Amino acid sequence: MADADTHVDTHVDTVEPTIPFDTHPDRYRHWTLSVDGSIATLTLAVDPDGGLRDDYELKMNSYDLGVDIELHDAVQRLRFEHPGVKAVVVTGGLDRMFCAGANIRMLAGSSHAHKVNFCKFTNETRNSIEDATDHSGQTWIAAVNGTAAGGGYELALACDEILLVDDRSSAVSLPEVPMLAVLPGTGGLTRVVDKRLVRRDLADAFSTKNEGVRGQTAVDWRLVDAIAPASEFDDLVAARAAARAADSDRPDAAAGVELTPLDRSIESDAITYPNVSIEIDRDVRTATFTVAAPTRTQPTTGAELIDAGADAWLLATARELDDAILHLRFNEPEIGTWVFTTTGSADAVAQAEDVLVARSESDHWLVREIALLWTRVLKRIDLSARTLVATVEP
């Protein structure tokens, strides 16, 4: 998942800044999100000086955590704020460069904990892209209009279709083994073999080719789905996006739910949201999560959920919990035990959850999205590499 800038000292650790995970398309520095009817386009043009730290430059559309925080935000907003979007095209905004993968200088200057959490977060974001395709009727297509190396190709692999420009130079590659003697860190090998069903011998050869594979060979090896010359590439992308949008079950015209900024307070040993609070005990390295039950009757239909918006308890609590998990992962790496407890009425929680299991609401797009969001949040807890304790009290 790494770019080609390899001549670095790999034994330097830099103090990590406190990292926020809330952002908005108006504040993106690296991605541009545009929506045209049922098709959205995400264009990656990384600001070289826009890294989370100042000890590296994000050359060649390489990425750090900040780039992926924006991508994560875009994935969430497309699912909740744009129910009419049925296909998403991911493409590069630099000349002959789709994405060069994770920035090597960033990784070299990062602590071990940051590197582990970085790779974990990027993979979870790519899993959420696949989840949108598989369960939300929002198909993602990679329009690879330049070189896709390492994590750049892994980003393309998360999409359901990969379209490659045939310009005699653009190629896809996983150069980590021949260049860095490490394995791709964001699912590249697994997706090549298990998702794209590339023959094992070809997969072995591909993962040792620093220069990658391009043109018709990339199609023949099943590394991409289709190619087109530069003069016809935009037409190919538009046609495939329109075809996938036509197969979607997402509503043609529906109001979305704006993901408003989280109401969060961070103190030295506490993080507080309206529905979730965390208390940190640094002496024993524990964080206690308390989830509060709703205090008023919650929506019982998808339409009522839309009216409630981001304040609906089910949606608000999932977002708050997700943000808290990410904050603790990256900004409190020494806190090794997470304790989960609750307060309030169990009956109130059950009433809020009724809409998720009501047969009459099972096909509503927002009911589906909230259920899928909770699935992703609970998986994130499970994969956080912490000791997890749940307390059940009367």
Buried (B, 14 or more C-beta within 10 A) or exposed (E): BBBBBEEBEEEEEBEBEEBBBBBEBEEBBBBEBEBEEBBBBBBBBBEBEBBBBEEBBBBBBBBBBBBBBBBBBBBBBBBBBBBBBBBBBBBBBBEBBBBBBBBBBBBBBBEEBBBBBBBBBBBBBBBBBBBBBEBBBBBBBBBBBBBBBBBBBBBBBBBBBBBBBBBEEBBBBBBBBEBBEEEBBBBBBEBBBEBBEBEEEBBEEBBEBEEBBBBEBBBEBBBBBBBBEEEEBBEBBEEBBBEBBEEBEBBEEBBBBEBEEBEBEEEEEEBBBBBBBBBBEEEEBBBBBBBBBBEEEBBBBBEBBBEBBBEBBBBBBBBBBBBBBBBBBBBBBEBEBBBBEBEBEEEBBEBBBEBBEBEEBEEBBBBBBBBBBBEBBEBBBEBBEBEEEEEEEE
